[in-house]
Amino acid sequence: MGTTKYSQDENNKLLMEIMNLRINLSELYAQSGPSSTNYISDSIKLDLLINEYLDEKISKLTSIAQDQLI
């Protein structure tokens, strides 16, 4: 039951944005290579979004762990 609650807490909008950026990066890489400004810009944005997602996950897991200790 905890798994259901946990998956409902996922930030689906953020995950969709990450997925779309990954697809876009693949297309940009195929078209213009890794040195194009659009590729570099989207790559940085993807890195920031992944870090945001991981920060949210760590925060939620820490909160869950603290709740279980109490």
N, C-alpha and C positions, 0 to 999 in steps of 0.2 A: 504494500500500500504506500510505503514511503517512496518507492520508485515512481509511482504515478504522480504524486505531488511534485517530486523532483523534476520530472520531465515537463510538467505543466508550467514550472517556473522558468523554463528556457526562454531566452530572449530571441524569439523567432525572427523578428525584424532584423536584428543584428546578424543572425545566422544567414538569413537570405541575402543580406547585403554582402557578407563575406563570400558566399557562394557565387553571387553575380560578379563580384570583383575578380575572383579566381578565374572564372570563365572568360571575362574580358581580358585579363592579363594573358591568358593562353592565346587568345586571338591576336592581341597586340604583338606578342612575341613572334607569332608566325608571320605577321604582316611586316613588321618593321624592326624586329630584334629588340634586345634588351637595352639598347642605348637611346631609344626614343624618349622624348620628354614625357609623353603620355604614359608610357610603360613605367618609367621611374616614379612619376607622380602617383599612379594607381598602386604601384608596389608599396610605396610608403604609406598610403592610405590603408591598404590591406594589412600591413604590419600593425598599424595603430588600432584597427578594428579587432584584430586577433588579440592584441594585448588587452583591449577593453573587455573582450569576451572572457579571457582567462582571469582577469581581475575580478569580474563578476562571479565566475565559478569558484575561485578561491574564497571570496567573501561568503558565498552561500555555503560552501563546505565547512568553513570555519564556524559559521553560525549554527549549522546542523550539529557539528561536533560539540560545540559549547552547550547546545540545548540538551544533548544526550548526557553530558556530564552533570547537568543540574538536576 
